[in-house]
């Protein structure tokens, strides 16, 4: 083999090695680019996914991917006495599996709806690693649209991941008599509005004679100590709403609720009280009430009726 052949072979080998190195660098850059991509761009080609408290994880990704677009719709119910909003807040979550993240977030344009950030962690039952969840609560809303972008920096992997969601907040006002209802509504209308607004299943409703009961309100902080609602009907028209506390033994359970409905003194003991405001009559008293199809109990109640 002459010198020319040796040089030619060496040159070819060098070209081959350079080509391999070039391909490797391209692939490495591509990998880095993919790591930096907004996760929403990857959802279209996912093959597998798992769920966690922090959302959905696609393609063995360790960072969850929230939806691209979200509508948060708040309804403000302006009653004759008092006002309530449903839902009280909306929650947006993003999670990381196995690694503690450092969080920052950006809102564009600047938002006017307050956002509160909370953090929690627990063992993911399937992956058997800790899932670190950042929760953002949206409350006291105004009508607006913005892009919400949380960024999670994972120092152990020298990795930074951002996710973006376009959020639209709508605030709607409705005029009602009490809670979500108007006197004169039919039983089906009352059931539908309470089911939709309180997000409860049919199994939570109980019909006893003409009356309709909503069995569990432990999840509704806006109604305080009320954990049972009774809607009374005459000729299939709503005539009264009764709030019941199945566990209390005196009327003090409804002291705060009475103030909310305009009572200017203190409710306590077993002595009933009655007052009127804005065309409604309120009564707080001990009363034998249905708490099941055949079960009755003496319990503290407040009764709201429309004045004749």
SULJOZI-V710158 format. One record per run of one state. SS is the DSSP state (A for helix, B for strand, O for the rest). FROM is the first residue (numbers start at 1). LEN is the number of residues. Records with the same first field share a line. If there is no record, write none. Layout:
# SULJOZI-V710158
SS=FROM-LEN, FROM-LEN
This chain:
# SULJOZI-V710158
O=1-2, 37-2, 42-1, 46-3, 53-2, 59-4, 64-5, 79-4, 87-3, 98-4, 109-5, 124-6, 140-4, 158-1, 176-2, 179-2, 182-5, 199-3, 209-2, 215-6, 224-4, 235-2, 246-5, 261-12, 278-2, 291-5, 307-2
A=3-34, 39-3, 43-3, 155-3, 187-12, 202-3, 221-3, 251-10
B=49-4, 55-4, 63-1, 69-10, 83-4, 90-8, 102-7, 114-10, 130-10, 144-11, 159-17, 178-1, 181-1, 205-4, 211-4, 228-7, 237-9, 273-5, 280-11, 296-11
